Structures are given as structure tokens and as C-alpha cells.
Amino acid sequence: QSALTQPRSVSGSPGQSVTISCTGTSSDVGGYNYVSWYQQHPGKAPKVMIYDVTNRPSGVPDRFSGSKSGNTASLTISGLQAEDEADYYCCSYTASDFTVFGTGTRVTVL
Amino acid sequence: QVQLVQSGAEVKKPGASVKVSCKASGHILSDYYLHWVRQAPGQGLEWMGWITPNGDRTNSAPKFQGRVAMTKDTSISTAYMDLARLTSDDTGVYYCVTDVTRGGKHWGQGTLVTVSS
């Protein structure tokens, strides 16, 4: 059971958009619409930003959006703000009723 | 306000076991799968396993099978994660979280487990 592949880091200026990819296989990301995205600030517990590929929990700004194509899911942050600087992890349901996380991406606001 | 409150930090010797508790407010342990996730220092999130709402089944990641036990006592709204035969690689923060695969809304505050001789 290998971790999903994410870029190590992405960066953007305030107001710009950034996209984080999450690549798996047909046994996880590609096989189910159960991909979530978590934001984690240093020393804090993760917080869900997107679930079931595209759904946004109440309270999460609408500048966060999710999508999926084949075995790759993506999280886009539009109108980047300073408070968006954090680590982001994708998470997917897998065959055998397991769960797998991505390798994590550090988002830096320049 | 729904909360998951975990037990305090632990220091263990290699070869020992650790038991982390996760107490829930309300009835969320009866409504959701309860997952355990860990994070080694400076590393990413790692899924360990889950227990069903009524506690009748568990499932764990292959690397933890045979070494982890997940249980719950619904009468006191508390779940437990027991990890045996600890090594230094088990040092990290352990989290309980509801339904992490479907958008885990409720996370515990984390429990730091340090394995050191």
C-alpha cells in the first residue's frame, strides 16, 4: 500500500491560484469517488477542506475546490491568502477497505 | 460542540506497548467509523486503521496488522488504540478521527508517543 504522490511544494503570490495534484492508481483514487483533502498548520490537527472529491464542508471558503480525472485528484486554491500557507494532504479510500494518504504538499504564499 | 479528547503524552521503552484513548462527546462514536492516524516528527500522515460504529469489526493497514488493536467502550464513549512491540520508528503523534475517508470532521488533539531507551 503506497502513499499517493503529491508535489513536495507549491507556491504562489497572494491572489493567485495554485493547484496540488494527488496521483494514485485505479485501486484507490481512480476507482472511487472518496477523495478528501486536509489542511494542516504546524502543531495543529488536520482540518478537512474537501471530501468526496468535490464537496466542501460548511465553513470552508469557496476558493477551495476539488476535482478528479482518472487516477489523479486535484485541489485548487483560488485567490491565495496568507492563512492558506500550510501542509495539504490528499486521502483516498482503497480496495480492501483501506485508506491511504498522500505524501503531503507544503503551500507557500510568497 | 462535538469533541474528541485524547489521553496525554507517553514515553515508552522499545519493546513495550502503548494504549491511547479517545473520548467522544455526544454519540459520535456510535455514528461514525473511528480511524487512527499517526504522524512521525516532520513527516506526513499515515493511516493505521479503523473500528466500526458498533465496534464489531476492525481493519488495519498491512504494516500494523498483528501489532495494533482497536477497541471501544460505548458505555463511556471511549475508543482505544493499543500498539505493541514499539520501536523508535513508532515515535510520533497519534490522532483519532471520524470517517477520515469521507471527510473527517472530528479530530482528537493528538497524543505524542515517544519511544526511547
Chai-1 contact restraints between the chains, C-beta under 6 A:
chainA,res_idxA,chainB,res_idxB,connection_type,confidence,min_distance_angstrom,max_distance_angstrom,comment,restraint_id
A,Q1,B,P62,contact,1.0,0.0,6.0,A-B,restraint_1
A,Y34,B,T101,contact,1.0,0.0,6.0,A-B,restraint_2
A,S36,B,G103,contact,1.0,0.0,6.0,A-B,restraint_3
A,A45,B,W107,contact,1.0,0.0,6.0,A-B,restraint_4
A,A45,B,G110,contact,1.0,0.0,6.0,A-B,restraint_5
A,V48,B,G103,contact,1.0,0.0,6.0,A-B,restraint_6
A,V48,B,G104,contact,1.0,0.0,6.0,A-B,restraint_7
A,V48,B,K105,contact,1.0,0.0,6.0,A-B,restraint_8
A,Y51,B,R102,contact,1.0,0.0,6.0,A-B,restraint_9
A,Y51,B,G103,contact,1.0,0.0,6.0,A-B,restraint_10
A,Y89,B,L45,contact,1.0,0.0,6.0,A-B,restraint_11
A,Y93,B,T101,contact,1.0,0.0,6.0,A-B,restraint_12
A,D97,B,N59,contact,1.0,0.0,6.0,A-B,restraint_13
A,T99,B,W47,contact,1.0,0.0,6.0,A-B,restraint_14
A,T99,B,T101,contact,1.0,0.0,6.0,A-B,restraint_15
A,F101,B,L45,contact,1.0,0.0,6.0,A-B,restraint_16
A,F101,B,W47,contact,1.0,0.0,6.0,A-B,restraint_17
A,T103,B,G44,contact,1.0,0.0,6.0,A-B,restraint_18
A,G104,B,G44,contact,1.0,0.0,6.0,A-B,restraint_19
